């Protein structure tokens, strides 16, 4: 019985060897084909590569997305700075354009005041609590300024010097409503001589008020109003504005004229001071 099992093992072993040799011979005789071990190895390698390739590719895609997001963020920041610089440049150009226009108006004003000695200056401060009352300019007594001198801006009279320091002065505006000390003698350029006083300011309509005009005077809208030179320190022929509306006063005895100022009292940047002592004649 034991001998049978031993012969059986020998038979199985012999058959296995024959099959192995047959398979080996078959694989060697097939030109261009891979043996079983190589195919098995290639399959395992391919499967393993596919398994590991997916997470690796996912990680690579993730880092690539992060890099692209960072590039996009940096590009957006750069574009934002460029836009800010454009806005700043536009604002600077607008300011320069406005200042150039104002300075051109002041130059035109000086060219029209050839009969007077003029001194140019700039507004250096304006108190918001007294916006319609006065401004401070950067010219003073060492520049030849004296109290009472007329001050113009934007081709129109805006007030007079009331206080001088060596390097600065205060200018009270025509829009100042306190008392009668700021009244200005004025004249309407019409077919007849029409004199009156600039004695008030309408805050709601931004118009000067001219009073003490006879009820029989014929006044038309659009006529020019200038200084009459009868008030003492302010010379004649300085432009104040144009007639905008004519009404009767509260008593019905005289006319009240509303004047559209030639100067922009809300935006006073540059000024021209008039020295009456240098006036050539009236």
C-alpha positions as CSV (number, residue, x, y, z in Angstrom):
1,X,0.0,0.0,0.0
2,X,2.8,2.4,0.9
3,X,4.6,1.5,-2.3
4,X,1.5,2.5,-4.3
5,X,1.4,6.0,-2.8
6,X,5.1,6.4,-3.4
7,X,4.7,5.5,-7.0
8,X,1.7,7.8,-7.2
9,X,3.8,10.8,-6.0
10,X,6.5,9.9,-8.5
11,X,3.9,9.8,-11.3
12,X,2.5,13.3,-10.2
13,X,5.9,14.8,-10.0
14,X,6.9,13.4,-13.4
15,X,3.7,14.7,-15.0
16,X,4.3,18.1,-13.5
17,X,7.8,18.2,-14.8
18,X,6.6,17.2,-18.3
19,X,3.9,19.9,-18.3
20,X,6.4,22.6,-17.1
21,X,8.9,21.7,-19.8
22,X,6.2,21.6,-22.4
23,X,4.9,25.1,-21.4
24,X,8.5,26.4,-21.3
25,X,9.2,25.0,-24.7
26,X,6.0,26.4,-26.1
27,X,6.7,29.9,-24.7
28,X,10.2,29.8,-26.2
29,X,9.0,28.8,-29.6
30,X,6.4,31.6,-29.9
31,X,8.3,34.5,-31.6
32,X,7.5,38.0,-30.1
33,X,5.4,36.7,-27.3
34,X,6.1,37.1,-23.6
35,X,6.4,34.3,-21.2
36,X,3.8,33.8,-18.5
37,X,6.0,35.2,-15.7
38,X,6.7,38.4,-17.7
39,X,3.0,38.8,-18.6
40,X,2.0,38.3,-15.0
41,X,4.6,40.8,-13.9
42,X,3.5,43.3,-16.5
43,X,-0.2,42.9,-15.4
44,X,0.7,43.4,-11.8
45,X,2.8,46.4,-12.6
46,X,0.0,48.0,-14.7
47,X,-2.7,47.4,-12.1
48,X,-0.4,48.8,-9.4
49,X,0.5,51.8,-11.5
50,X,-3.2,52.6,-12.2
51,X,-4.0,52.3,-8.5
52,X,-1.2,54.7,-7.4
53,X,-1.6,57.0,-10.4
54,X,-5.0,58.2,-9.5
55,X,-4.2,59.7,-6.1
56,X,-0.9,61.0,-7.4
57,X,-2.7,62.7,-10.3
58,X,-5.3,64.1,-7.9
59,X,-2.6,65.6,-5.7
60,X,-0.9,67.1,-8.8
61,X,-4.2,68.5,-10.0
62,X,-4.8,70.0,-6.5
63,X,-1.4,71.7,-6.3
64,X,-1.9,72.9,-9.9
65,X,-5.2,74.4,-9.0
66,X,-3.7,76.1,-6.0
67,X,-0.9,77.5,-8.1
68,X,-3.5,78.8,-10.7
69,X,-5.6,80.3,-7.9
70,X,-2.5,82.0,-6.4
71,X,-1.6,83.4,-9.8
72,X,-5.2,84.7,-10.3
73,X,-5.2,86.3,-6.9
74,X,-1.9,88.1,-7.6
75,X,-3.2,89.2,-11.0
76,X,-6.3,90.6,-9.4
77,X,-4.3,92.5,-6.8
78,X,-2.1,93.9,-9.5
79,X,-5.1,95.0,-11.6
80,X,-6.7,96.5,-8.5
81,X,-3.6,98.6,-7.9
82,X,-3.6,99.6,-11.5
83,X,-7.2,100.7,-11.3
84,X,-6.5,102.7,-8.1
85,X,-3.6,104.4,-9.8
86,X,-5.9,105.3,-12.7
87,X,-8.5,106.8,-10.4
88,X,-5.7,108.7,-8.6
89,X,-4.4,110.0,-11.9
90,X,-7.9,111.0,-13.0
91,X,-8.4,112.9,-9.8
92,X,-5.1,114.7,-10.1
93,X,-5.9,115.6,-13.7
94,X,-9.3,117.0,-12.6
95,X,-7.7,119.1,-9.9
96,X,-5.0,120.4,-12.2
97,X,-7.6,121.2,-14.8
98,X,-9.7,123.1,-12.3
99,X,-6.6,125.0,-11.0
100,X,-5.5,125.8,-14.5
101,X,-8.9,127.2,-15.3
102,X,-8.9,129.3,-12.1
103,X,-5.4,130.6,-12.7
104,X,-6.3,131.5,-16.3
105,X,-9.3,133.4,-15.0
106,X,-7.0,135.2,-12.5
107,X,-4.6,136.0,-15.4
108,X,-7.4,137.4,-17.5
109,X,-8.5,139.4,-14.5
110,X,-5.1,140.9,-14.0
111,X,-4.9,141.7,-17.7
112,X,-8.2,143.7,-17.4
113,X,-6.9,145.6,-14.4
114,X,-4.1,147.5,-16.1
115,X,-5.1,150.7,-14.4
116,X,-4.3,149.2,-11.0
117,X,-1.4,147.8,-9.1
118,X,-2.3,144.2,-8.3
119,X,-1.0,141.6,-5.9
120,X,-1.8,137.9,-6.4
121,X,-2.3,135.5,-3.5
122,X,-3.9,132.2,-2.4
123,X,-6.4,131.3,0.2
124,X,-4.6,129.4,3.0
125,X,-7.6,128.9,5.4
126,X,-11.3,129.2,5.7
127,X,-13.2,128.5,8.9
128,X,-16.3,126.3,8.2
129,X,-18.1,128.1,11.0
130,X,-17.6,131.4,9.2
131,X,-17.6,130.2,5.7
132,X,-19.5,133.2,4.3
133,X,-17.7,135.7,6.5
134,X,-14.0,135.7,5.8
135,X,-10.9,133.9,4.4
136,X,-7.2,134.1,5.2
137,X,-4.7,134.7,2.4
138,X,-1.0,134.2,2.1
139,X,-0.1,137.9,1.5
140,X,0.5,140.4,4.3
141,X,2.0,143.8,5.1
142,X,5.5,142.8,3.9
143,X,3.9,142.3,0.4
144,X,2.3,145.8,0.5
145,X,-1.2,144.9,1.7
146,X,-3.1,147.4,3.8
147,X,-6.5,147.4,5.5
148,X,-9.3,148.4,3.2
149,X,-7.8,147.1,-0.1
150,X,-10.2,145.4,-2.5
151,X,-9.9,141.7,-3.1
152,X,-11.2,140.0,-6.3
153,X,-11.4,136.3,-7.5
154,X,-12.8,134.7,-10.6
155,X,-13.2,138.1,-12.3
156,X,-15.4,139.4,-9.5
157,X,-15.1,141.4,-6.3
158,X,-15.3,139.2,-3.2
159,X,-14.5,141.6,-0.3
160,X,-11.8,143.7,1.3
161,X,-8.8,143.3,3.6
162,X,-9.7,143.9,7.2
163,X,-6.6,142.7,9.1
164,X,-2.9,142.4,8.0
165,X,0.0,140.5,9.4
166,X,3.5,140.3,8.0
167,X,2.8,137.2,5.9
168,X,-1.0,136.8,5.9
169,X,-4.2,138.8,5.9
170,X,-7.9,138.4,6.6
171,X,-10.4,139.3,4.0
172,X,-14.1,139.9,4.9
173,X,-16.4,138.7,2.1
174,X,-19.3,140.5,0.5
175,X,-21.5,137.6,1.8
176,X,-20.8,138.7,5.4
177,X,-24.2,139.7,6.8
178,X,-22.9,141.3,10.0
179,X,-23.8,145.0,10.3
180,X,-23.3,147.8,7.7
181,X,-19.5,147.9,7.8
182,X,-19.3,145.6,4.8
183,X,-21.6,147.6,2.5
184,X,-20.1,148.5,-0.9
185,X,-21.1,151.4,-3.1
186,X,-22.2,150.0,-6.5
187,X,-23.4,151.2,-9.9
188,X,-25.6,149.5,-12.5
189,X,-24.4,150.0,-16.0
190,X,-27.6,151.2,-17.7
191,X,-28.7,154.1,-19.9
192,X,-28.7,156.3,-16.8
193,X,-26.5,156.3,-13.7
194,X,-28.1,154.0,-11.1
195,X,-26.3,153.9,-7.8
196,X,-27.0,151.9,-4.7
197,X,-25.4,149.8,-2.0
198,X,-24.5,146.1,-1.8
199,X,-26.0,145.6,1.6
200,X,-26.9,141.9,1.9
201,X,-26.7,138.3,0.7
202,X,-29.4,135.8,0.1
203,X,-28.0,132.5,1.4
204,X,-30.7,130.4,-0.2
205,X,-30.2,131.7,-3.8
206,X,-26.5,132.7,-3.5
207,X,-27.2,136.2,-4.7
208,X,-26.1,139.6,-3.5
209,X,-28.7,142.2,-2.6
210,X,-28.4,145.9,-3.8
211,X,-30.6,148.4,-2.1
212,X,-31.3,152.2,-1.9
213,X,-32.3,152.4,-5.5
214,X,-35.0,154.9,-6.5
215,X,-38.3,153.4,-7.6
216,X,-38.3,155.2,-10.9
217,X,-35.0,153.7,-12.1
218,X,-35.4,151.4,-15.1
219,X,-33.3,148.3,-14.5
220,X,-33.2,145.3,-16.8
221,X,-32.0,141.8,-16.0
222,X,-28.6,140.9,-17.2
223,X,-27.2,144.5,-16.8
224,X,-23.7,144.6,-15.2
225,X,-23.1,145.8,-11.7
226,X,-19.7,147.4,-10.8
227,X,-18.2,149.3,-7.9
228,X,-19.0,153.0,-8.1
229,X,-15.9,154.3,-6.3
230,X,-17.9,156.4,-4.0
231,X,-17.3,154.3,-0.9
232,X,-13.8,155.4,-0.1
233,X,-11.3,152.6,-0.3
234,X,-12.8,150.6,-3.1
235,X,-12.0,152.0,-6.6
236,X,-14.5,152.3,-9.4
237,X,-15.2,149.8,-12.2
238,X,-14.5,146.5,-10.3
239,X,-17.0,143.9,-11.5
240,X,-19.5,142.7,-8.9
241,X,-22.0,140.7,-11.0
242,X,-25.1,141.0,-13.1
243,X,-28.7,141.9,-12.4
244,X,-30.8,138.7,-11.8
245,X,-34.1,140.0,-10.4
246,X,-35.6,143.4,-9.6
247,X,-38.3,143.8,-6.9
248,X,-39.7,146.5,-4.6
249,X,-38.6,146.7,-1.0
250,X,-40.9,146.0,2.0
251,X,-42.1,149.6,2.1
252,X,-42.7,149.9,-1.6
253,X,-40.6,153.1,-1.8
254,X,-37.4,151.7,-3.4
255,X,-36.2,148.9,-5.6
256,X,-34.3,145.9,-4.4
257,X,-32.0,144.2,-6.9
258,X,-30.7,140.7,-6.7
259,X,-27.3,140.2,-8.2
260,X,-25.7,137.1,-9.5
261,X,-22.1,137.4,-8.4
262,X,-19.3,137.2,-10.9
263,X,-17.2,135.4,-8.3
264,X,-17.9,131.9,-7.0
265,X,-17.9,132.5,-3.2
266,X,-18.1,128.8,-2.5
267,X,-14.8,128.0,-4.3
268,X,-12.2,130.8,-3.6
269,X,-8.7,129.5,-4.2
270,X,-6.7,132.4,-5.7
271,X,-7.2,136.1,-5.2
272,X,-6.1,139.4,-6.7
273,X,-5.6,142.4,-4.3
274,X,-6.2,145.9,-5.7
275,X,-4.1,148.8,-4.6
276,X,-6.2,151.9,-5.2
277,X,-3.2,154.2,-4.6
278,X,-1.9,153.1,-8.0
279,X,-5.1,153.9,-9.8
280,X,-4.5,156.0,-12.9
281,X,-7.8,157.8,-12.7
282,X,-11.5,157.5,-12.5
